[in-house]
Amino acid sequence: NFGENYIYAEAVITAALYAREQFKGSGTPDFYCEPHLVNVMLLARDLNGRRIFDSKADLAKALNAASIVEIEQFAGLTRTDEATGKEKKLLGIFVNLADYQFGSTKGGEITKFEDFDIDFNKYKYLMETRLSGALVKPYAAIALEEPVNEAAAG
């Protein structure tokens, strides 16, 4: 007689803990996910109507993560698995950004632009650089996904 939120939250936490067994990054990762997933798990209640998790910190502890970071851009992100051809929805990513490093081309070359705007009678300046980044340890990030139900979508 548990609510849907409780069942879903427990399924996500179980999947996350099993997936964390493959994590080879340094330290304890943060969990980056959409705000709706956090709300669904925070609203989970037991048979007595009490919330299972009192705060995001309690939920992060259950997920074995250092913290939970809400990323609005994750909402509705899906991908198609090349091996099976099935669609999967992104729930979140476990990663410790200490394992992520920034780099740049040509030794961090910065391009400067300067122009006079006659309409406002002042100079305008623009500085531009190109950066790249990558994880420096293998298996330092874990993407938590769920299959998209084709029957519900059609």
C-alpha positions in Angstrom: 0.0 0.0 0.0 2.9 2.4 -0.6 2.3 5.3 -2.9 3.8 5.5 -6.4 6.4 8.0 -5.3 7.7 5.6 -2.7 8.0 2.7 -5.2 9.6 4.9 -7.8 12.0 6.5 -5.3 13.1 3.1 -4.0 13.6 1.8 -7.5 15.8 4.8 -8.4 17.8 4.5 -5.2 18.3 0.7 -5.7 19.4 1.2 -9.3 21.7 4.1 -8.2 23.4 2.0 -5.5 24.0 -0.9 -7.8 25.3 1.4 -10.5 27.7 3.0 -8.0 29.5 -0.3 -7.7 31.0 0.6 -11.1 32.2 4.1 -10.1 36.0 4.4 -10.2 36.3 8.2 -9.7 37.9 9.9 -6.7 36.0 10.7 -3.5 32.2 10.7 -3.3 30.4 12.0 -6.4 27.6 14.5 -6.5 24.3 13.5 -8.1 23.2 15.9 -10.9 19.5 15.5 -11.8 16.4 17.4 -12.8 14.3 19.1 -10.1 11.2 16.9 -10.7 13.1 13.7 -9.8 14.2 15.3 -6.5 10.6 16.3 -5.8 9.2 12.9 -6.6 11.7 11.2 -4.2 11.2 13.9 -1.5 7.4 13.4 -1.6 7.7 9.7 -1.1 5.7 8.6 2.0 5.5 5.4 4.1 2.3 3.6 5.2 1.8 6.0 8.0 1.9 9.0 5.7 5.4 10.2 6.9 7.9 11.4 4.4 10.8 8.9 3.9 13.3 11.7 3.3 13.2 14.9 5.3 15.6 16.9 3.2 17.8 16.8 0.1 20.7 15.9 2.5 18.9 12.8 3.6 18.1 11.8 0.0 21.8 12.4 -0.9 22.8 10.1 1.9 20.5 7.4 0.7 21.9 7.8 -2.8 25.5 7.6 -1.4 26.2 11.0 -2.9 28.0 14.0 -1.5 25.2 16.3 -2.6 22.3 16.7 -5.0 22.5 19.4 -7.7 19.4 20.2 -9.6 19.9 20.7 -13.4 16.8 22.0 -15.2 18.3 21.2 -18.6 18.1 17.5 -17.8 14.2 17.5 -18.1 13.0 15.4 -20.9 16.5 14.3 -22.2 16.4 11.0 -23.9 18.8 9.0 -26.1 18.5 5.9 -28.3 20.6 2.9 -27.4 22.6 2.0 -30.5 22.8 -1.7 -29.5 19.0 -2.3 -28.8 17.4 0.7 -30.6 15.4 1.5 -27.5 14.9 4.9 -26.1 16.2 5.8 -22.6 15.5 8.8 -20.4 18.2 10.4 -18.4 17.5 10.5 -14.7 20.8 11.8 -13.5 24.6 11.7 -13.5 26.9 10.7 -10.7 30.2 12.5 -11.1 32.9 14.2 -8.9 34.0 17.3 -10.8 37.5 16.9 -9.2 38.0 14.2 -11.9 37.1 16.8 -14.6 39.8 19.0 -16.1 39.5 22.0 -18.5 41.8 22.5 -21.4 42.2 24.8 -24.3 43.8 24.9 -27.8 46.9 26.8 -28.7 48.0 27.3 -25.1 44.8 29.1 -24.0 44.9 31.8 -26.7 42.5 34.6 -26.0 41.1 36.6 -28.9 40.2 40.3 -28.3 37.8 42.3 -30.3 37.4 46.1 -30.1 34.9 48.2 -31.9 33.4 51.7 -31.6 29.6 51.9 -31.5 28.6 55.1 -33.1 25.0 54.8 -31.9 26.0 54.9 -28.2 29.3 56.8 -28.7 31.4 54.3 -26.8 33.9 51.5 -27.3 32.8 47.9 -27.0 35.1 45.1 -26.1 34.8 41.3 -26.5 37.2 38.7 -25.2 36.8 35.1 -26.5 38.5 31.8 -25.8 37.7 28.2 -26.6 37.8 25.7 -23.8 37.4 22.0 -23.7 37.1 19.5 -20.9 37.2 15.8 -20.2 37.1 13.3 -17.4 40.7 12.3 -16.6 39.8 9.0 -14.9 37.9 6.1 -16.6 34.5 5.3 -15.1 34.5 8.5 -13.2 30.9 9.3 -14.1 27.7 7.2 -14.1 24.6 8.1 -16.1 21.4 6.8 -14.5 18.8 6.1 -17.1 15.4 4.5 -17.3 13.8 2.9 -20.4 11.0 4.9 -22.0 7.8 3.0 -22.2 6.8 2.9 -25.9 3.3 1.8 -25.0 2.7 4.9 -22.9 4.2 7.2 -25.5 2.1 5.8 -28.4 
